[in-house]
Every structure is written in C-alpha cells, then in structure tokens.
Amino acid sequence: MLTKLSNILNRVEDVLFYIGGVLVIFSMLSITMEVIFRLTSGSSLIWVNEINEYILLYVPFLGAAWLIRENGHVVIDLIEGKLSKTFNRVNYILIALIGMLICLAFSWYGLQTVIDSYVRDMRSISVLQIPQVYVYAIIPIGGFVMLLEFIRMFYRCTFGNFDLIHGDIHQDEKAA
C-alpha cells in the first residue's frame, strides 16, 4: 500500500517537475522573442514580462518536491560526512519535521490566499488583468506536495530504510 502511494507521489512530482521544465523553456523563448521583437519593431510585447514573473513563482513550487526526493537540495557534505549514521538520521528527522511545518504553513496560508483572491475576484493591475487565483494556486499545491515528500522522508528516517535518503531513492519503485 505504501509502495503504491509512494509511486503515485513520484509520478505527481515527475509531472510537476516536467511542467516546470516546460515553463522554463517557454520563459527563455518568450524573452528571446521579446528582445528580437523590440529590436526589430521598436515596440514591446505587453504580456511577456508579466507572464515570466508568474513563471518565476511557479517553477520553484513545481520542482521543489522532486528536488527533495532526489536529495538534490544543498547539503553540507563536510558536516554530513563527519556525523555518524545515527546523528545523520536525527539530522534528517529534524529537517523533515521543520520542512513539514514550513510546508504546512505554505499550504494553509496559500490556500487561504487562493480562497480570498477567488472570493474577491482579485486581478492583476496590468493590461492582462489575470485573476490572481491562478497565480496563487501553485503555492498550496506545491506546498502540499512538498509536505508529502517531507512526510515520506520522515517515515523513511524513523520507520523505513534510512539508506533510501542517501542511496538508491528509487528502491521503492523497484521493490514493487
């Protein structure tokens, strides 16, 4: 059961990660197009800056849980290498607990902001007037997926195979 849930979480994280990658490519292409358009026509595309500002919000929330799963976040190898396996386990349990609290706050307050912006029909004050509910929606979504990943990290550190944090993180999938 847990392996199946873990695999579902992996798939969700992978999809979000790839969406983030597509957004980065779109951002790069749209900014390049904007520069070329401005140089050749002397005018600007009004939507490029605003859309890319929103992409800058979306990309970290789309890729963060995948990065946590892949242990791709910044770690201080010098300290981690000097600690015993027990202290590393305690360290990761603390990281997971703090991460869960922060992600719970992101998810809760992000959801409150999404609901508020929906009820009040908040829109950007730019020409596009994008409903802010779409802008803010990624915060509780990304926060919740990161929360699930920190829960998985906590579970692995306390009850499961701690080596999955350092070793082959896809061992759950191979076992299924």
N, C-alpha and C positions, 0 to 999 in steps of 0.2 A: 504493500500500500504506500509506504513512504517512498519507495523507489519510484513508483509511478508518479507520485506528486512531485518528486524531485525532477524527474524527466520533463514533466509539464512545465515546471518553473524554468528549467533550462531552455525549453523551446520558446517560452514567452520572452525570456531575456535575450535569446538569439534574435528573435523577430524585432524587438525594440532596438537592439544594437544595430541591425541592418537598416532599419528605418533611420536611425541616427546617421549612419554612413551615407545613405542616400541624401539626407538633408545637407550634410557637409559638402557633398559633390554639387548639389543644387546651389548651395551658397557660393561655392567657388565659381561656378559657371555664370550665375546671375551677376555677381560682382564684376567678373571679367566682361560680360556683356554690357554692363552699365558703364564701365570705363571706355570701352570701344564706342559705344553709342554717344557718350558725352564728347569724346574726341572728334568723332566724325560729324555729329549733327549739332553740337553745341548745347544740346538740352539733355535733361536727365530723366531717367525712368523713375517715376514717383514711388513706386512700390518696393524697389529693391532694398533700400535702407531699412524700412520698417519690417519687412519680411525677414531680413537677415538678423535683425535684433531679436525677433522671436525665435529664430533658429538657434541663436546663441543661448537662449533659455532652454530650449528643447533638448539639444544634443547631450548636455551633461546628465539630464534626468533619464534620457533614453539609454545611455550606455553605462551608467554607474553600477547598476546591479550586475551586469555582465562582467564589469571590471573587478568587482568584489569577488565574484565566483571564480574568476581566472587568477585571483591573487595578484592582479596587475596593479594594484594601488602601490603607492610609495611606502616602502618598508625600510627600516634601518637595519641592513644586513649585519652590520658590525655588532649591534646590540643583540639582535636575534641569534646570531651565531655563537655568542658568548653565554647565552642563557641555556639552562638545562631544558630538556623536553617538558618537564613539569612546569617550570616557570613560563615557557613559551605557551603552554596550554592555558595557564592562568591569564597570561597577557592577551591571548586571543579571546578568551571568555570575557574579559573586561572590554576589549574592543567591540565584541559582538553586543554586549549589554549597552554600552554607550551608543553604538550605532543604532540599536533598536529604539532607544529613547529618542534620538535625534530624528530618525525616520518616522516614528510615531507622531512626533510633533509636526514634521513636514506634512505628513498625510492629513492629520487632523486640521491644522490651520489652513493648509492648502485647500482642503475640502470646504471649509467654512468660507474661504475667499471665493471659491468657484460658485458656491451657492449664492453668496451675496452678489457677485457680479452678474449672475443669471437673473436673480430676482429684480435687481435694479437696472438690468439691461445696460450695463456699462459697456461703452465702446471707446476705442482709441480716439484721440482728438486729432488724428491725422486725416488726410484725404480718404484713406481706405475705410476708416471707421470700423475696424474689425471688432466684433464682440469680444470682450476681454475674457469671457468664459472659456473661449478656445485657447487663449494664451495661457491662462492659469491652470487649465485642466491637467497639464503634464506634471504639475507639482505633486498633487496627491497620487497620481498614477505612478510616477517614478518613485516617489517616497514609499508607496506601499510595496512595490516590487523589491526595492532595496531592503525594506523591513523584512520581507520574506527571506531574502538572501542572508540577512544577519541572523534570523531565527535558525536557518539551516546551519550557519557557521556555529552558532551557539550549541545546537544539537550535536553536531559532529565533534565539537570540542569536549562536551560533557558526557554524552552517551554513546557517541558513534566512534568512527575511525578518525582520530586527530590527524593522521598522516595524509588524509584527503586534503587538508588545508595546504600542506607543503608538497605532497606528492602528486599522484595522478588524480586530478579533481573530477575526472570523468569516470571514475571507478564505479559509481552508482549505475551509470548507463550500461557499462559492460557487464555488470552483475545481473542485469535484467534479461 
